Amino acid sequence: MSMPNGSKFKNGYATVDNDSGGLEYRLIAEKMTADGDKISVSTARNLVVRALEKIAREVCISNGVPANRLDEEARRVAFDPRFQESMSSILGDIYSGSR
């Protein structure tokens, strides 16, 4: 998904650290295509963001976000690179057996 000209995010963008073991969207798309699910880079990104929105929605509910702002707030949280990096760290710990 391309960003409109002049788009700015308050907290920047999430980046992938090669040492963290995470995959960038291009590598996710390549791996899924090799496994038989042909997808593009933008589709890989959209799948990840949609999954993060579902998690963010539950976090928002737990924190008392009003129902009329729930979808908007969950989307904002899901796009926040701090949330993305936190989720990456938590999931990395879970899958490596650290937790």
N, C-alpha and C positions, 0 to 999 in steps of 0.2 A: 504494500500500500504506500503510494507516494504521499509525501507531505506537501500541502499547498505552500506556495511561495510565502515567505514571511512567518511560517509556523515556528513557534518557539515552545519548548517545554520547560517548565519551571525548574525541574530537577535534572535536566539533561536526558541522555539516552542510555539504555542499558548496553553494556559491551560484554564481549566474551573474553575471558582470560584463558589462554591456552593451558595454563597450569591447573586450572580448576577442573578440567576434564569435561567441561561443557562443550556443546556443539553449536556452531553458528547456524543460522537458518539455511544457508546454502548446503552445508554438510548434512543437515537433517533431511533436506529434500533429496540429496544424492543418495543417502542411505536408504530412505524409504523407496525410492525409485529402484534401487538395486534389489530391494526385497520384494518388488512386484507392485508397489503402490506408487504409480507415477504421479508426482505432485510437483508444483513449482515452488520457488522460494517464497513467494508471497502467500501461497496457500499454507506452507509450513508455519510462517509467522502468524497468520490468522488463526490457525489451529491452536498454537501455543497461547496467544492472547485470549482466545475464547475460553480455554481451560483456566487461565489465570483469572478471568472475569468471574467464573463460577466460584472459585475459591475466595476471591475478593468480596463477592456478594455475601457469602457466609460470614466473613470477617466483619463486614458492615452491619449485618443483622445483629451479630454478637455485641457490637458497639453501639447499638441503638440508633442507627441511621433511620430517619423516617421513611416510610414506605414510598412516599411520593418522590424521594430523591435517591432511592436505592439503586436503580439501574445506572443513573448518571454517576453516582459516587463509586460504584463498583468498577465502572469503566475507567474512571480517573485513577483509581488505585491500581488497577491491572496494568495500566500504561506507565505507572511510576517506576523508574528504574530501581529505586531502593526496594520496592516490593518484589520486583522481578529477581533481583540479586538475593534477597532474603529467601524467596521460595527456592531458588536454585541451590542455595547453601543447605537448606533444610532437606530437600529431596536428595541432594548429594550425600548428606550424612545418613539418611535412611537407607539408600541403596548401597552404600559402602559398609553398612553395618555398624556405624558409629553411634547410633542412637538405640 
